Amino acid sequence: MAKWRGNRHQGKRSSTVVLVLSMLLMVTVVLLMLLGLGILSLPIASDEDSFPTGDRIKMKRMTLDVISEGEGLGKRGDQWTEVLSWEPRAFLYHNFLSKEECEYLINLAKPHMKKSTVVDGKTGKSKDSRVRTSSGMFLRRGRDKIIGDIEKRIADYTFIPVEHGEGLQVLHYEVGQKYEPHFDYFLDEFNTKNGGQRIATVLMYLSDVEEGGETVFPAAKGNFSSVPGWNEMSECAKRGLSVKPKMGDALLFWSMCPDATLDPSSLHGGCPVIKGNKWSSTKWMHVGEYKV
């Protein structure tokens, strides 16, 4: 009897080993497929890129994004995606716009700029506020081919249909101008009648900023003081996760969690410009179709 039990235990151990080896083989095959497709790339350490795991992660751009290559005005640099945070879910698309596209949006909007407003939480209407001191204007969705190409590119990168997006808003911040931390989602019923809740935002940087002007997420989770370039950030930007404006880059962050609840960690603001000018363009996207 003792010998029979030993064989049974040995058989169980053999089955477990076979199962583990099979699972490892499956994982290896999946990883090889991802590497082959270009969806995943092996990290290459360098002095510039080395920082603790859990902060920023650099990823090779997915091959699905190639469908946008060749479309738009001018030539873009090497595109790649940087994972900034999981709380909130925030990603930086490097070289999302070309220099020519940035200049086109600025020149199109410049003659029509007006003082920016905020949404009144009680009435859902626009109103002046000291928390937002920039100037801006809206460009109708699909206004022309160049704007249409940019909007299609946003849809390709975010997997949110073009029809779910509002028109592009172009913003200009001069020295001292800012936007205090706020949420892009709505807490009133008026603004969710068209398209439902805002689910995500793409913020495109149309210019470099000499000093200041960072986008900051003060409620983000993580140790961001170890991120390269932290010491060059303004004091405002050191309140949390922050992104320094760079012409052509685009910041995607989600205002809603995967379970469709509102994400309070998406609180964000625009730090005051200390030196230079800041031009940006915002695309807000909704859960459903947004009628224009």
RAFEN-V514817 format. One record per pair of residues at least 6 apart in sequence whose ideal C-beta (glycine too) atoms are under 7 Angstrom apart, sorted by sequence separation. I is the first residue (numbers start at 1). J is the second residue. D is the distance in whole Angstrom. If there is no record, write none. Layout:
BEGIN
I	J	D
I	J	D
END
This chain:
BEGIN
34	40	4
84	90	4
142	148	5
155	161	6
186	192	5
256	262	6
257	263	5
84	91	6
119	126	6
120	127	5
155	162	5
255	262	7
256	263	6
83	91	6
84	92	6
139	147	6
243	251	5
255	263	6
31	40	7
49	58	7
82	91	7
117	126	4
118	127	6
142	151	7
233	242	6
254	263	6
81	91	6
82	92	4
117	127	6
141	151	7
152	162	6
117	128	6
118	129	4
151	162	5
154	165	7
186	197	6
233	244	7
255	266	5
81	93	6
82	94	7
185	197	6
186	198	7
203	215	6
254	266	7
115	128	7
118	131	6
185	198	5
253	266	6
65	79	7
79	93	7
80	94	5
118	132	5
151	165	6
184	198	5
79	94	6
229	244	7
253	268	7
79	95	5
116	132	5
224	240	6
78	95	6
79	96	7
184	201	5
224	241	5
61	79	5
77	95	4
116	134	5
41	60	4
61	80	5
76	95	5
116	135	6
214	233	6
222	241	6
60	80	6
61	81	5
115	135	6
116	136	5
214	234	6
216	236	6
220	240	5
76	97	7
114	135	6
147	168	6
216	237	5
218	239	5
219	240	7
220	241	4
38	60	6
58	80	7
59	81	5
76	98	5
113	135	4
212	234	5
214	236	7
218	240	4
39	62	5
75	98	6
113	136	6
114	137	6
211	234	7
214	237	4
216	239	6
217	240	5
39	63	7
58	82	5
59	83	6
74	98	3
113	137	5
141	165	6
216	240	6
217	241	4
38	63	5
73	98	6
74	99	6
112	137	5
37	63	6
56	82	6
57	83	4
72	98	6
74	100	3
141	167	5
216	242	4
56	83	7
73	100	5
74	101	6
140	167	5
215	242	7
56	84	6
73	101	5
109	137	5
139	167	5
214	242	4
215	243	5
72	101	6
138	167	5
139	168	4
214	243	6
109	139	7
214	244	5
73	104	6
108	139	7
138	169	5
139	170	7
164	195	6
213	245	5
136	169	6
137	170	6
245	278	6
136	170	6
237	271	5
136	171	4
236	271	4
245	280	7
136	172	7
209	245	5
215	251	6
236	272	6
134	171	5
135	172	5
181	218	6
208	245	6
234	271	5
134	172	6
207	245	7
208	246	6
134	173	5
208	247	5
160	200	6
173	213	6
205	245	4
207	247	5
234	274	6
205	246	6
206	247	7
104	146	6
158	200	6
205	247	6
134	177	5
205	248	7
133	177	4
158	202	7
205	249	5
221	265	6
101	146	7
133	178	6
134	179	6
219	264	6
220	265	6
204	250	4
219	265	5
132	179	5
203	250	7
131	179	7
154	202	5
202	250	6
203	251	4
219	267	4
101	150	6
131	180	4
218	267	6
202	252	5
217	267	7
131	182	7
217	268	5
200	252	6
201	253	6
216	268	7
97	150	7
200	253	7
215	268	6
216	269	6
200	254	5
201	255	7
116	171	7
199	254	7
200	255	6
215	270	6
216	271	6
199	255	6
198	255	5
199	256	5
213	270	7
214	271	5
213	271	6
113	172	6
197	256	7
212	271	6
212	272	5
213	273	4
109	170	4
212	273	5
212	274	3
211	274	4
212	275	7
93	157	6
124	188	5
209	273	6
211	275	4
105	170	6
210	275	4
211	276	7
213	278	4
121	187	6
122	188	7
124	190	3
210	276	4
121	188	6
123	190	7
124	191	5
209	276	5
209	278	5
185	255	4
207	277	6
184	255	5
185	256	7
207	278	6
119	191	6
183	255	7
207	279	4
73	146	5
206	279	4
72	146	7
206	280	6
205	280	5
206	281	6
204	280	6
72	149	4
185	262	5
203	280	6
204	281	5
71	149	5
72	150	7
203	282	5
72	153	7
201	282	6
202	283	4
71	153	7
184	266	7
183	266	6
201	284	6
183	267	6
68	153	5
200	285	5
181	267	5
198	284	5
199	285	6
181	268	6
182	269	6
198	285	7
199	286	6
68	156	5
181	269	4
198	286	6
199	287	5
67	156	6
180	269	5
197	286	7
179	269	5
196	286	5
197	287	5
65	156	6
179	270	4
195	286	3
196	287	4
65	157	6
178	270	6
195	287	7
196	288	4
178	271	6
195	288	5
158	252	6
178	272	4
195	289	6
177	272	7
195	290	4
176	272	6
177	273	6
194	290	6
173	270	7
176	273	7
194	291	6
175	273	5
174	273	6
175	274	7
106	206	6
173	273	5
175	275	7
184	284	6
105	206	6
174	277	6
102	206	4
102	207	7
172	277	7
173	278	4
97	204	6
172	279	6
96	204	6
171	280	5
170	281	5
171	282	7
169	281	7
168	281	5
169	282	5
168	283	6
166	283	7
165	283	5
166	284	5
165	284	7
165	285	5
164	285	5
164	286	5
164	288	7
166	290	6
160	285	5
164	289	6
165	290	6
167	292	6
163	289	5
164	290	6
90	217	7
158	285	7
163	290	7
88	217	6
154	283	6
88	220	6
87	220	6
87	221	4
85	220	5
85	222	6
102	247	5
102	248	6
99	247	7
99	248	7
98	248	7
90	241	7
92	243	6
97	248	5
141	292	5
96	248	6
140	292	6
95	248	5
96	249	6
97	250	7
95	249	7
96	250	4
94	249	6
85	241	5
93	249	7
84	241	6
92	249	6
93	250	4
84	243	7
92	251	6
93	252	7
90	251	7
91	252	5
90	253	4
89	253	7
88	253	5
89	254	4
88	254	6
55	222	6
54	222	7
55	223	6
55	224	7
52	223	7
55	226	6
56	227	6
55	227	6
76	248	7
106	279	5
52	226	5
51	226	5
88	263	5
51	227	6
105	281	5
51	228	6
88	265	4
87	265	5
88	266	4
48	228	6
END
